[in-house]
Amino acid sequence: MTNRIVFVSVTLFLFIFAFPRASEAEKFEAERFPEVANLAPDSLRSDFVEALNDAGQNWRQLSTVVEELQGSKREDAVWVINNMPHLDRLEMKSDILREHIEYAYIARDSSVVPYDDQTFREYILTYRVGSEPVEAYRKFLFEYFLPQTEGKKDAREVAKQINRWVEKNLSIKEKTFFGPLQPPTATFKSRKGAEREITILVTAIFKSLGIPSRQARISALGEQEESFTWVEVFDGENWLPFYPFSPEDLGNFGFIEKGYPNNVTVVLSRSAFERRLITDQYTDTGWLKAKFLEEGKPKVEFEHLSVNVFNEGAFRALDDLFLNDYVDYPSADSSGIYICELGDGSYFLQAGLRQKSGDVWVRIFPFKIVAEETTFVEVELSPVEK
């Protein structure tokens, strides 16, 4: 009898506390909560309502921050929520979002770099750098690094100071497992991280100091068998490359191709919600123009293609070509033509189809990119059935 009472009690406890109450589990509905929807300015309201719907049961964590803030901070909070990825809307906590917005404003007020509101939103206000876990790092990094950079007059001077700190205090470790990147504070406290993790920390430091910055990367180099990630810093007029362990090369766009003139393939910059191709900043570029045909006719909007380099004993697809503006796959146009810009060097175009038998049929075309020239490749996609 006693055991049965204990079992019933435990079951009741789990039922009461393991499941959210109706008020906590409800999703956002603009008709039921018009006062929340009306927190957003007219120009952002429809997207704000959609974002809160997308947040599921977590919408109150987001709307609470908007309700608490006033003026431009409130509008900027709405902008951040509207641009959040889906998973962040489901998991973002109000205290983390609030700190990012409050300290973004503190950082802007103390910044040595002038910039417009759009630059502030994209590179300072945003809470992410890349795909690292979201955390509240701003207050900590601001209070640690502001005293170290006080008296510096411009972004270059601040960058040099941060460069010296990184070279002295951090070391690169090999990422030996498949899993999430560590967040900025973990890299700071352990004093080591994979190359991408160190650039995430450096970018977070600049964000915390009110200096626009972003990650830059080459997923596969052309001559050396590796990838490369670094940081770019905005000085008020131009984006400058910042190489964490090479302070003397701050602003040197030719650093990546020292001794290897065909190293730069595709350069992608990334900061939170934006991605841009910036290859022509780091090397001479040309263009690939590929035309896809099937039985002599244009293969309209053909998708099964990739541009590759031969790297580390295998073909490495340069998928960053297709991440610009959130286009997640390559595609030919309505004329069967695909065009992309590449650094000068040697590449391979792969294209394939699945045959009626179920077998995959792939063709590989080697080609070279010459500076300021267009390389034309024609691909016939009619496999011979066996």
C-alpha positions in Angstrom: 0.0 0.0 0.0 2.8 2.4 0.9 4.6 1.7 -2.4 1.3 2.5 -4.3 0.9 5.8 -2.5 4.5 6.8 -3.3 4.0 5.8 -6.9 0.8 7.9 -7.2 2.6 10.9 -5.5 5.5 10.7 -7.9 3.2 10.5 -10.9 1.2 13.5 -9.7 4.4 15.5 -9.2 5.6 14.7 -12.7 2.3 15.5 -14.2 2.1 18.9 -12.4 5.7 20.0 -12.9 6.9 18.3 -16.1 4.2 19.8 -18.3 3.7 23.6 -18.7 0.5 25.2 -17.5 -1.9 26.3 -20.2 -0.8 30.0 -19.8 2.8 29.0 -20.2 2.3 26.7 -23.2 0.2 29.0 -25.3 1.5 30.3 -28.6 1.4 33.9 -29.6 -1.7 35.2 -31.4 -1.8 38.8 -32.4 -5.6 38.9 -31.9 -5.3 37.8 -28.3 -2.2 40.0 -27.5 -2.6 43.2 -29.6 -0.7 45.2 -27.0 2.4 43.0 -27.7 2.1 43.2 -31.5 1.7 47.0 -31.2 5.1 47.3 -29.5 6.7 47.0 -32.9 6.8 50.0 -35.3 4.5 49.8 -38.3 7.3 48.9 -40.7 8.4 45.9 -38.6 5.1 44.7 -37.1 4.0 42.0 -39.6 7.5 40.4 -39.4 7.4 40.7 -35.6 4.1 38.9 -35.3 5.4 36.2 -37.6 8.6 35.9 -35.5 6.7 35.5 -32.3 4.5 32.9 -33.9 7.7 31.1 -35.0 9.0 31.2 -31.4 6.4 28.8 -30.1 6.1 28.8 -26.3 9.3 30.9 -26.1 7.6 34.1 -27.4 7.3 35.7 -24.0 11.1 35.5 -23.5 11.4 37.7 -26.6 8.5 40.0 -26.1 9.5 40.8 -22.5 12.7 42.4 -23.7 10.8 44.5 -26.3 8.3 45.6 -23.6 11.0 46.6 -21.2 13.1 48.7 -23.7 12.1 52.1 -25.0 12.7 54.2 -28.1 15.4 53.1 -30.5 16.4 50.2 -28.3 12.9 48.8 -28.5 12.9 49.1 -32.3 16.3 47.5 -32.5 15.2 44.6 -30.3 12.3 44.0 -32.7 14.7 44.0 -35.6 16.9 41.4 -33.9 14.0 39.2 -33.2 12.7 39.5 -36.8 16.1 38.4 -38.1 16.7 35.5 -35.7 17.1 32.0 -37.0 14.2 29.7 -36.1 16.2 27.7 -33.4 17.3 30.9 -31.7 13.7 32.1 -31.4 12.9 28.8 -29.7 15.8 29.0 -27.2 16.8 32.6 -26.6 16.5 33.8 -23.0 15.4 37.3 -22.2 18.4 38.1 -20.0 20.8 37.2 -22.7 19.0 39.2 -25.4 18.7 42.2 -23.0 22.4 42.2 -22.3 23.3 42.1 -25.9 21.1 45.1 -26.8 22.0 47.2 -23.7 25.8 46.6 -24.2 25.6 47.2 -27.9 24.5 50.7 -27.1 27.1 51.2 -24.4 29.8 49.9 -26.9 28.6 52.3 -29.7 28.8 55.3 -27.3 32.4 54.4 -26.4 33.5 53.3 -29.9 36.4 55.0 -31.8 34.8 54.2 -35.1 31.9 56.1 -36.7 29.3 54.1 -38.6 25.6 54.3 -39.7 22.6 52.6 -38.2 22.6 49.7 -40.6 26.3 48.9 -39.9 25.4 49.1 -36.1 22.6 46.6 -36.5 24.5 44.1 -38.7 27.8 44.1 -36.9 27.4 45.4 -33.3 23.8 44.8 -32.3 23.6 41.2 -33.4 24.4 38.6 -30.7 25.9 35.9 -33.0 29.2 35.7 -34.9 28.8 32.3 -36.6 27.2 29.1 -35.5 28.6 29.1 -32.0 26.2 28.6 -29.0 24.5 31.8 -27.9 25.6 33.3 -24.6 25.8 36.6 -22.8 29.5 37.5 -23.3 29.3 41.3 -23.9 29.5 42.7 -20.4 32.4 40.5 -19.5 34.4 41.2 -22.6 33.6 44.9 -22.5 34.8 45.3 -18.9 37.9 43.3 -19.6 39.1 44.9 -22.8 38.0 48.5 -22.5 40.7 49.4 -20.0 43.3 47.7 -22.2 42.3 49.8 -25.2 41.6 53.1 -23.5 43.5 56.0 -25.2 43.6 54.3 -28.6 42.5 56.8 -31.2 41.2 54.6 -34.0 40.3 51.1 -35.1 43.8 50.3 -36.3 45.3 51.1 -32.9 42.6 49.0 -31.1 43.2 46.1 -33.5 46.9 46.1 -32.9 46.4 46.0 -29.2 43.9 43.1 -29.5 46.3 41.4 -32.0 49.1 41.6 -29.4 46.8 40.2 -26.7 45.7 37.3 -28.9 49.3 36.4 -29.9 50.5 36.4 -26.3 47.5 34.7 -24.6 45.8 32.3 -27.0 46.9 29.1 -28.8 45.3 27.0 -31.6 44.2 23.5 -30.7 43.1 20.9 -33.2 39.4 20.2 -33.2 39.4 16.4 -32.8 35.7 15.7 -32.6 32.5 16.5 -34.6 30.4 18.8 -32.4 29.5 22.4 -31.7 31.9 25.2 -31.6 32.8 26.5 -28.1 31.4 30.0 -27.3 33.6 33.1 -26.9 33.9 32.9 -23.1 35.1 29.3 -23.2 37.9 30.2 -25.6 38.8 33.2 -23.5 38.9 31.2 -20.2 40.7 28.1 -21.6 43.1 30.4 -23.6 42.9 28.0 -26.6 40.5 27.1 -29.3 40.3 25.8 -32.9 41.0 28.4 -35.6 37.3 29.3 -36.1 36.7 29.5 -32.3 39.5 32.0 -31.9 38.1 34.2 -34.7 34.7 34.0 -33.1 36.2 35.3 -29.8 38.1 38.0 -31.6 35.0 39.1 -33.5 33.1 39.1 -30.2 35.8 41.3 -28.5 35.5 43.9 -31.3 31.6 43.8 -31.1 31.9 44.4 -27.4 34.1 47.4 -28.0 31.7 48.8 -30.6 34.0 48.2 -33.6 32.3 46.4 -36.5 34.0 43.1 -37.4 33.2 39.8 -39.1 34.7 36.4 -39.8 36.2 35.7 -43.2 37.1 32.3 -44.5 38.3 30.2 -47.4 36.9 26.7 -47.0 39.6 25.1 -49.2 42.8 26.8 -50.3 43.9 26.4 -53.9 47.6 25.5 -53.5 47.9 24.5 -49.9 45.9 21.5 -48.5 44.0 23.3 -45.8 41.3 25.9 -45.1 41.9 29.4 -43.5 39.8 31.6 -41.3 40.6 35.2 -40.1 38.8 38.4 -39.1 37.9 41.6 -40.8 37.7 44.9 -38.9 35.9 48.1 -40.1 38.0 51.3 -39.6 35.2 53.7 -40.5 35.9 53.5 -44.2 37.3 50.1 -45.2 37.3 46.5 -44.0 40.8 45.5 -43.0 42.0 41.9 -42.7 43.1 40.9 -39.1 45.1 37.7 -38.8 45.0 36.7 -35.1 48.6 35.4 -34.9 50.3 37.7 -37.3 50.0 41.3 -36.0 52.4 42.7 -38.5 50.1 41.8 -41.3 47.1 43.8 -40.2 45.5 45.2 -43.3 47.6 43.1 -45.7 45.3 41.6 -48.3 48.1 39.6 -49.9 49.0 37.7 -46.7 47.1 34.5 -47.7 48.9 34.2 -51.1 52.4 34.8 -49.8 54.4 32.2 -51.6 51.3 30.6 -53.0 49.8 32.9 -55.7 46.8 30.6 -56.4 45.7 30.0 -52.7 42.6 32.2 -52.7 39.6 30.3 -54.2 36.4 31.8 -52.7 36.3 34.2 -49.7 33.1 34.4 -47.7 32.6 37.0 -44.9 30.1 36.2 -42.1 28.6 38.1 -39.2 25.4 36.8 -37.5 22.7 37.3 -40.1 24.7 38.4 -43.2 27.1 36.6 -45.6 28.9 38.2 -48.5 31.4 37.0 -51.1 34.5 39.2 -51.0 37.0 37.1 -53.1 38.1 40.0 -55.3 39.4 41.9 -52.2 42.1 39.2 -51.7 43.2 38.1 -55.2 42.8 38.5 -58.9 39.6 37.0 -60.0 37.9 35.6 -63.2 34.6 34.0 -64.0 33.3 30.5 -64.8 30.4 30.4 -67.2 29.0 26.9 -67.4 26.2 26.0 -69.9 24.2 22.8 -69.1 22.5 21.0 -72.0 20.3 17.9 -72.2 20.0 16.4 -75.6 21.3 19.7 -77.0 18.7 21.8 -75.2 19.3 24.1 -72.2 18.9 22.3 -68.9 16.8 25.0 -67.1 17.6 25.7 -63.5 19.9 22.7 -63.2 21.0 22.2 -59.6 23.2 19.1 -59.4 26.5 20.8 -59.8 29.5 21.9 -57.7 32.8 23.8 -58.2 35.7 22.0 -56.5 39.4 22.1 -55.8 41.5 19.0 -55.3 42.5 19.4 -51.7 43.8 16.9 -49.0 43.5 14.0 -51.5 39.9 14.6 -52.5 37.6 17.0 -54.4 36.5 19.7 -52.0 33.3 21.5 -53.0 33.5 25.3 -52.6 30.0 25.5 -51.1 30.6 29.1 -49.9 29.8 30.1 -53.5 26.2 29.2 -52.7 25.9 30.7 -49.2 25.9 34.3 -50.4 22.5 35.9 -49.7 21.2 32.7 -48.2 21.1 30.8 -51.5 21.9 27.3 -50.2 22.5 25.5 -53.4 23.9 26.3 -56.9 21.5 26.5 -59.8 21.7 27.3 -63.5 19.3 30.0 -64.7 16.4 29.8 -67.2 18.9 29.5 -70.0 20.8 26.6 -68.4 23.8 28.9 -67.5 25.6 29.2 -64.2 28.2 32.0 -63.6 30.5 32.4 -60.6 33.5 34.5 -59.7 36.7 32.6 -58.5 40.2 33.4 -57.6 42.7 32.6 -60.4 43.9 29.0 -60.3 42.8 25.4 -61.1 39.4 24.0 -60.5 37.0 21.1 -61.3 33.3 21.4 -62.2 31.2 18.4 -61.3 27.7 17.8 -62.7 25.6 14.7 -62.5 22.2 13.1 -62.8 20.5 9.9 -61.7 19.8 7.5 -64.6 16.6 5.6 -65.0 18.4 2.5 -63.7 19.0 4.4 -60.4 22.7 4.7 -61.0 24.3 8.1 -60.4 26.1 9.5 -63.5 28.7 12.2 -62.8 31.0 14.1 -65.2 34.1 16.1 -64.0 35.5 19.0 -66.0 38.9 20.5 -65.1 39.2 24.2 -65.9 41.5 27.2 -65.1 40.5 30.7 -64.0 42.6 33.5 -65.4 42.4 37.0 -64.0 39.8 39.2 -65.6 38.8 36.5 -68.1 35.7 34.3 -68.4 36.3 30.5 -68.8 33.5 28.8 -70.7 32.5 25.2 -70.0 29.7 23.3 -71.9 28.2 20.3 -70.2 26.0 17.8 -72.0 23.9 16.0 -69.4 22.6 13.1 -71.6 24.2 9.9 -70.1 24.4 6.8 -72.2 22.2 4.1 -70.6 23.8 0.6 -70.4 
